[in-house]
Amino acid sequence: MSSNLEIVPVNQWFDKELKAPLVIAGPCSAETETQVYQTAQQLSKIEGVQIFRAGVWKPRTRPGNFEGIGLESLEWIKRVKEDFGFYTSVEVATAKHAELALKNGIDILWLGARTTSNPFSVQEIADFLKGTDVPVMVKNPLNPDLALWVGAIERINKAGIKKIAAVHRGFHPFEHTKYRNIPKWELPISLKSMFHELPIIIDPSHIAGRRNLLFEVAQKGLDLNMDGLMVEVHHQPENALSDKEQQITPSDLSEMLQKLAFRRNIATDEFLNELNQFRNQIDSIDTQIIELLHQRLDIVEKIGHLKCKNDVSILQLSRWEKIMETRLEYGKELNISEEFLTKVLQLVHKESIQRQAEAMEDKKKD
């Protein structure tokens, strides 16, 4: 699906060009003027950091937790902008937040996951922003709902905001994983496929949830051709009032940026020739896979007719268990991921059950 959004490239958002990849950094929450200023001062010495972020209003699941300083902290961020030349960005959850942020010179607004999850909140902010030219970044919703994410982006864009980006911060996990939020990389990839010109920024802090996982998440995002990073950075993470486990120091960020491999988007003729050879091989193999699946399903339908003729139930549990055991064992010998192969076999089995059921119905009609 091609893009139907009107998008202004990131490097045209401001008079001073933003360079790719975009690096956005700053504390989860603006806690004190000293904390904000010292963090920004240290970040100003790191090449590549162009946007300073800070949470001013912090949505919390339960009352009593630190919910941000609010209006007062906008003054601290304004000082950071004046003294260090950063563009500045804060999260807004209401039209009032957006109004206060713009009045205090904030350059970029972003919608958090909870806000994106509520179309009414998004529309309220979109309505307020009509007639402005402020860039807006939209984080993915809490749950892996691509339509909800796309809908929020479209609402902002239809309000006349053409300087727009998406932020991938992962999705709420329903099971235990090593990450705070599951990446589900297929969703930002799908979003990229739908809207080719839409910049997508990776938020490795919220995906990882832990400092020791930040690098691998950031590198994965960059390897998938995402357009930048939003990283939570605090001059003293151990004393942070929110999300201390996922925040890093400015020096840690500098070290991480030096280690990250920023892939080129431009290829040589030699590379493209070799790549096309491999892609041609994949095309051929995919064709064979599809043809073999067709043959397998033909046999499945014949089995369905045979079972119907002999009054045998469709699901034969012992056979299914044997298939899983033998195929996974063979896959292990070929170094194929058990998780991946299990998903493939389950999909094939589900389709086989459906085909046998349809074959039985056809046989009954005869």
Steps between C-alpha positions, in 0.01 A plus 500: 500500500650833400499808721196725509648729766646840428843480661772762530844333531668537839790695351248769399327538837708802604727764351796317652510160332452193717748235395432128467487285694298711743616470862258620769621481860413622845348389830182300539373780726605858561549475877701806602652795320849376593430148369364631169781749451788268591364221281463739207845650559661157477289403198608817319852358482385189310509529123176392339257588779276767350177483699460516879201310637349509849175384659303792639167325560544131583191278471503241777281194540439568869485830692778582741787425263710785362293664227741771388553859607279650230502862393800608709731252327425654160704798614797272569474348153476846347833587666657183356389608154644848544834395653582189294313546173302177521163459341267392780224242526241405765210258525149642490183312594243779473436812294586706810840331520559582134398862554737545795786327318468724194470815714830406661686450174508118484600401147360146469206330670455129544197288583562219748377142473201556728390805300538322165277224639213749540367647171301763692818635661685498169218684326484762775871573457471491119217753509706735715804471270312605186671803351834432671818370342638311800658157438320214676631153581251221568598206717340163437202403718541272802360198318625373161222663300642636174166655399489703822854627440421588138175667606678730745757598236223568248304714746803721562581517129141590406524793742759645263811378680743387231808484722420165654688191616418172670679372810527127561517435877382139506175343616368391837597136558238248607771250586839519667781608267843648546368833368278748678295536181501247215658647184280317246718640223252384236266786597736796442613321182136481389457868584808579292355299213172690517656847522842501335579862585398479866806519730498235774705562813597213732457544876736228630458622860134398522547182297797379704402624845855425611827674423684182401255434214498849349780443250356184344156660459643821354719306256210281392292807423779660298561173313131508400550842341319700767573871500637579844502444875321645801701411809432581865810660653547629856813648656438279807273210393524328838320799655231535232140536618365289213630211288847504653581148371480603134674838514870538424755774559609737223840328493326163456304645209817635341663157526192329356481738203865431420442123504178501297529415131305754298425315176523677165189529288707539184633190325776446243436323169713207615292464817171524308611237247593254775182582693285437194661159453400402853151646453456300179586185695243593765236562234563156355489329839180685598334382179598143584368537857163622369481217246581243771236649731250469216590133455477440876155657524379292205599188693336641816168530312528138383559397862189696596291310245647170624421581863146600408449175309617298800337716772835594652540826694712775348738560790733208563697619801766230493576580135526872575734437794716278280518769231612760754757269655662386174492838321642691794773241543593531134482878518740494793750305289474775237539777760147635449348680798257275688273798570486595132446146376229439760307804374533383139384147581206628705387722211528212253312271739224757552454533124507121463222458756296763319556336160404156637185645655404657166581175318271310738218747440542465124496121531180511705333710232595243238 
